[in-house]
Amino acid sequence: YGLLLCIYLKIKNLFSKNTTPAPSAKFEPAVSLIIAAFNEEDIIDTKIQNCFALDYPADKLNMIFVADGSSDGTPARIANYPEVQLLYIPERQGKVAAINRAMQFVKTDFVVFCDANTFLNPAAIKEIVKHYSDEKVGAVAGEKKVISKKNEADAVSSGEGLYWKYESMLKRLDSEFYSVVGAAGELFSVRTTLYEAVPQDVLLDDFIISMRICQNGYRVVYEPKAFASESASFSIKEEQKRKIRISAGGFQSVLMLSALLNIFKYGKLSFQYISHRVLRWIVCPVLLPLIFLLNISICLKLPGWNVYSLLLVAQCCFYLAALGGFIFAARDIKVKLLYVPYYFVFMNLALYLGFARFVSKRQTVLWDKAKRK
């Protein structure tokens, strides 16, 4: 999909000029920054200081922290900062409910969402809001960066970091083609008037919020100069929890956004949604084992060395490399060559487990966040 978009855009740029208006760097509207912070006592002070360091006029930036359901000292710590608006109720209802509640207090035309465990670069807000000078832009997706110290790099951090670099490349191509297909909750923004309250059972609130804006005829653009940095998952077990939840949410999202499968109605957006999301979440995990079995079947019927034999050997080497990556990771032995096949297979296995959890309705919105390094 990425290669197809890249070729198309290269050809398009040869024969036509870009007519999209350049975003205005002078555009500095009032903005609300919403952070859902559930049991973030250890990091919340650092997060608030990071928000204070943002290069944006203080009188135009309204910070709202939602600590609903927190059972530690998060609400008390937030309350120490009078510049920050604290929302807190003892009952835990999940992130979606917290965001829906926070939106009722928003009085600005634009909202930026980010996670409590991610840290924004100083220019993040400025780089995001400049795109709203174009009335066709309904939302802006920032970039997520996974950081790890050199001596801490392992299969988890390297695989996760590489995955997000690939996702960032796809977002850039998506945005240039038409629209980003779903924003990540670490950092994204919407026009307040376009926000639709999300049902409380939704697992991927960021994805649904941004895709509904696309459905209403607006674009989601990508801004790589606005980025949120966070540490990699603490272990492969912690990353597995996160991937399974996201996978379950992916299957839920496909059902909720089934209207987007109508390419006659949504055109480019449907093509992007099907290619970037539906094929990855649903078709690819099914095809991978079928392709392997089909390859074996063809080789049995066509004895001797041929192109199918080479493909089978390549597949076997790839999956053996993934197995080796798993074994070495379990023993804390770092073999960088095995990181990619290991993480690729790991992601697809998470899709199977996520599907099982979605079908059995065992994935709830009250999930425990993955521990970070």
C-alpha positions in Angstrom: 0.0 0.0 0.0 2.8 2.4 0.9 4.7 1.6 -2.3 1.5 2.1 -4.3 0.9 5.5 -2.8 4.5 6.6 -3.2 4.5 5.7 -6.9 1.1 7.4 -7.5 2.2 10.6 -5.7 5.6 10.7 -7.6 3.7 10.5 -10.9 1.1 13.0 -9.8 3.7 15.6 -8.7 5.3 15.3 -12.2 2.2 16.4 -14.0 0.4 18.6 -11.6 1.1 21.4 -9.1 0.1 21.2 -5.4 -2.9 23.5 -5.0 -3.3 22.9 -1.3 -2.9 26.3 0.6 0.1 26.5 2.8 -0.8 26.5 6.5 -0.5 29.9 8.3 2.2 30.0 11.0 0.6 33.2 12.3 -2.7 31.5 13.1 -2.7 31.3 16.9 -6.3 30.6 18.1 -7.4 29.7 21.7 -6.8 26.0 22.3 -7.8 23.4 24.9 -5.3 20.7 25.8 -7.1 17.6 27.3 -5.0 14.9 29.1 -6.7 11.8 30.6 -4.6 10.9 33.6 -5.6 7.7 35.4 -3.3 6.7 38.2 -0.3 8.7 36.9 1.1 9.9 40.2 4.7 9.0 39.4 4.8 11.1 36.2 2.0 13.7 36.4 4.3 16.5 37.8 6.7 16.0 34.9 3.8 16.0 32.5 2.4 19.3 33.8 5.9 20.9 33.6 6.1 19.7 30.0 2.8 21.4 29.3 4.0 24.6 30.9 7.1 24.5 28.6 4.9 24.6 25.4 5.7 27.5 23.1 2.2 28.9 22.9 0.6 32.0 24.5 -0.4 31.1 28.0 -3.6 33.1 27.8 -4.7 31.1 24.7 -4.0 27.6 26.1 -6.5 26.0 28.5 -5.2 22.8 30.1 -7.7 20.3 31.3 -6.6 17.2 33.2 -9.1 14.4 33.8 -8.2 12.1 36.6 -11.5 10.3 36.9 -11.3 7.0 38.9 -7.7 7.6 40.0 -7.0 5.8 43.3 -3.5 7.2 43.9 -2.3 10.8 44.4 -2.9 12.0 40.9 -5.8 14.3 41.6 -4.1 15.9 44.6 -0.9 16.5 42.6 -2.8 18.2 39.7 -4.7 20.3 42.3 -1.4 21.9 43.3 -1.3 23.8 39.9 -3.9 26.5 39.8 -3.2 27.1 36.1 -4.6 23.7 35.3 -8.3 22.7 35.3 -8.8 19.5 37.2 -11.8 17.2 36.6 -12.2 14.3 39.0 -14.9 11.9 40.0 -14.1 8.8 42.1 -15.9 6.5 39.7 -13.8 4.9 37.0 -15.6 4.7 33.7 -12.8 4.5 31.2 -10.9 6.9 29.0 -13.7 7.5 26.6 -16.1 8.6 29.3 -13.4 10.9 30.7 -12.8 12.6 27.3 -16.5 12.9 26.7 -16.9 14.6 30.1 -13.9 16.9 29.5 -15.3 18.0 26.2 -18.3 19.5 28.0 -15.9 22.1 29.6 -14.2 23.1 26.4 -14.9 26.7 25.3 -12.3 27.0 22.5 -12.7 26.2 18.8 -9.9 23.7 18.8 -8.9 20.8 21.1 -5.6 18.9 21.4 -5.6 15.5 23.0 -2.5 13.7 24.4 -1.6 11.0 26.9 -0.3 11.6 30.3 2.8 9.5 29.8 3.9 11.2 26.6 5.9 14.4 26.3 5.4 17.1 23.6 8.0 19.1 21.9 7.7 22.9 22.6 6.4 23.8 19.2 3.7 21.0 19.1 0.6 23.2 19.6 1.8 25.9 17.1 2.6 23.3 14.5 -0.8 21.6 14.9 -3.1 24.7 14.9 -1.6 26.3 11.8 -3.4 23.7 9.7 -6.8 25.0 10.8 -6.3 28.0 8.7 -7.6 25.6 6.0 -11.3 25.2 6.6 -11.3 21.7 5.0 -9.0 20.4 7.7 -11.1 18.9 10.5 -8.3 17.2 12.5 -4.6 17.0 12.8 -2.5 14.0 13.6 0.9 14.5 15.3 3.8 12.1 15.3 4.5 9.4 17.9 8.2 8.8 18.8 9.3 5.7 20.8 12.5 6.5 22.7 14.9 4.2 24.4 18.4 4.5 25.6 21.1 2.7 23.6 21.9 0.2 26.4 18.1 -0.5 26.8 17.4 -1.2 23.1 15.8 -4.7 22.7 13.3 -6.5 20.4 10.4 -4.6 22.1 11.7 -1.1 21.8 13.4 -1.6 18.5 10.4 -3.3 17.0 7.9 -0.8 18.4 10.1 2.1 17.3 10.5 0.8 13.7 6.8 0.1 13.5 6.0 3.8 14.4 8.5 5.0 11.9 6.8 3.0 9.2 3.4 4.3 10.4 4.7 7.9 10.3 5.8 7.3 6.7 2.3 6.0 5.8 0.7 9.0 7.5 2.7 11.3 5.5 1.7 9.6 2.3 -1.9 9.3 3.4 -2.0 13.0 4.2 -0.5 13.9 0.8 -2.9 11.6 -1.1 -6.0 12.8 0.7 -6.4 12.2 4.5 -4.7 10.4 7.4 -6.6 7.2 8.1 -7.0 7.5 11.9 -5.0 9.5 14.5 -3.1 8.1 17.4 -4.2 9.1 20.9 -0.7 10.1 21.9 -1.2 13.4 20.1 -4.0 14.6 17.9 -6.3 17.5 17.5 -9.9 18.2 16.3 -12.2 21.1 15.6 -14.5 21.3 18.7 -17.6 21.6 16.5 -16.8 18.4 14.7 -16.3 16.3 17.9 -19.0 13.6 18.3 -19.4 12.0 21.7 -18.1 8.4 21.5 -20.0 5.5 22.9 -18.4 4.4 26.2 -17.7 0.8 25.0 -15.4 2.0 22.2 -11.9 0.6 22.5 -10.0 2.9 20.0 -11.5 6.3 20.8 -8.8 8.2 18.9 -9.3 6.2 15.8 -13.1 6.5 15.8 -13.1 10.2 16.6 -10.8 11.0 13.7 -12.5 8.7 11.2 -15.9 10.1 12.0 -14.6 13.5 11.1 -13.4 12.1 7.8 -16.8 10.6 7.2 -18.2 14.1 7.5 -16.2 15.3 4.6 -13.1 16.8 6.4 -9.5 15.9 6.1 -7.2 14.7 8.8 -3.7 16.0 8.0 -0.3 14.8 9.4 2.1 17.2 11.1 5.5 15.5 11.8 6.9 18.7 13.5 4.4 18.1 16.4 5.4 15.0 18.2 4.8 13.1 21.4 7.6 11.1 22.8 7.2 8.1 25.1 9.3 5.2 26.3 9.0 1.7 24.9 6.9 -0.9 26.6 8.7 -2.4 29.6 8.7 -5.9 28.2 7.2 -8.0 25.4 4.5 -9.1 27.9 3.5 -5.5 28.4 3.6 -4.7 24.7 1.4 -7.8 24.1 -1.3 -6.5 26.4 -1.4 -3.2 24.4 -1.4 -4.9 21.0 -4.2 -7.3 21.9 -6.3 -4.4 23.1 -5.6 -2.4 20.0 -6.4 -5.5 17.8 -9.7 -6.1 19.6 -10.5 -2.4 19.0 -9.5 -2.7 15.4 -12.2 -5.4 14.8 -14.7 -3.3 16.7 -13.8 -0.3 14.6 -14.3 -2.1 11.3 -17.9 -3.0 12.3 -18.6 0.6 13.5 -17.2 2.1 10.4 -18.7 -0.4 7.9 -20.1 2.5 5.9 -16.6 3.5 4.9 -16.4 0.3 2.8 -18.6 1.9 0.3 -16.1 3.2 -2.2 -18.8 4.7 -4.4 -19.7 7.1 -1.6 -16.4 7.8 0.0 -14.0 7.4 -2.9 -10.4 8.1 -1.9 -11.2 7.7 1.8 -12.6 4.2 1.3 -9.6 3.2 -0.7 -7.3 4.4 2.0 -9.3 2.9 4.9 -9.6 -0.5 3.2 -6.0 -0.6 2.1 -4.4 0.8 5.3 -6.6 -0.6 8.0 -9.1 -3.3 6.9 -6.6 -5.4 5.0 -4.1 -5.1 7.8 -6.5 -6.0 10.6 -8.6 -8.6 8.9 -7.2 -9.9 5.6 -3.4 -10.1 6.2 -3.6 -12.3 9.4 -5.9 -14.7 7.5 -3.7 -14.8 4.3 -0.3 -15.3 6.0 -0.9 -19.0 7.1 -2.9 -19.7 3.9 0.0 -18.4 1.7 2.4 -20.6 3.7 0.2 -23.7 3.3 -0.4 -23.0 -0.4 3.3 -22.6 -1.0 3.9 -26.1 0.6 1.1 -27.6 -1.6 2.6 -26.1 -4.8 6.1 -27.4 -3.9 4.8 -30.9 -3.3 3.1 -30.9 -6.7 6.2 -29.3 -8.5 9.2 -31.3 -7.4 12.7 -29.8 -7.9 14.0 -26.3 -7.4 11.8 -23.5 -8.8 10.6 -20.1 -7.8 8.0 -21.6 -5.4 10.8 -23.6 -3.7 12.7 -20.4 -3.1 9.7 -18.6 -1.8 9.1 -21.5 0.7 12.7 -21.4 1.9 12.4 -17.6 2.3 9.2 -18.0 4.4 10.7 -20.7 6.5 13.8 -18.6 7.2 11.7 -15.6 8.1 9.5 -17.6 10.6 12.6 -19.3 12.0 14.2 -15.9 12.5 11.0 -14.8 14.3 11.2 -17.9 16.5 14.9 -17.2 17.2 14.0 -13.6 18.1 11.5 -14.9 20.6 14.0 -17.3 22.2 16.8 -14.7 22.4 14.4 -12.0 23.7 13.2 -14.4 26.5 16.9 -14.8 27.5 17.6 -11.1 27.2 20.1 -11.7 24.3 20.1 -8.9 21.8 20.3 -9.9 18.1 19.2 -6.9 16.1 18.9 -8.9 12.8 15.9 -10.8 14.4 14.0 -7.8 15.7 11.9 -7.2 12.6 10.7 -10.7 11.9 10.0 -11.3 15.6 8.0 -8.1 16.0 6.1 -8.7 12.7 5.0 -12.2 13.7 4.3 -10.9 17.3 1.9 -8.2 15.9 0.0 -10.7 13.8 -0.3 -13.2 16.6 -1.7 -10.3 18.7 -4.4 -9.8 16.0 -5.6 -13.4 16.5 -5.7 -13.0 20.2 -7.4 -9.6 19.8 -10.0 -11.2 17.6 -10.7 -13.9 20.2 -11.0 -11.3 22.9 -13.4 -9.1 20.8 -15.6 -12.0 19.9 -15.8 -13.2 23.5 -16.4 -9.6 24.6 -13.6 -10.0 27.2 -11.9 -6.7 26.3 -13.4 -3.8 28.3 -12.7 -0.1 28.3 -11.3 -0.4 31.8 -7.9 -1.7 30.6 -4.6 -1.5 32.5 -2.1 0.6 30.7 1.2 -1.1 29.6 4.2 -0.4 31.8 6.8 1.7 30.1 10.6 1.8 30.6 
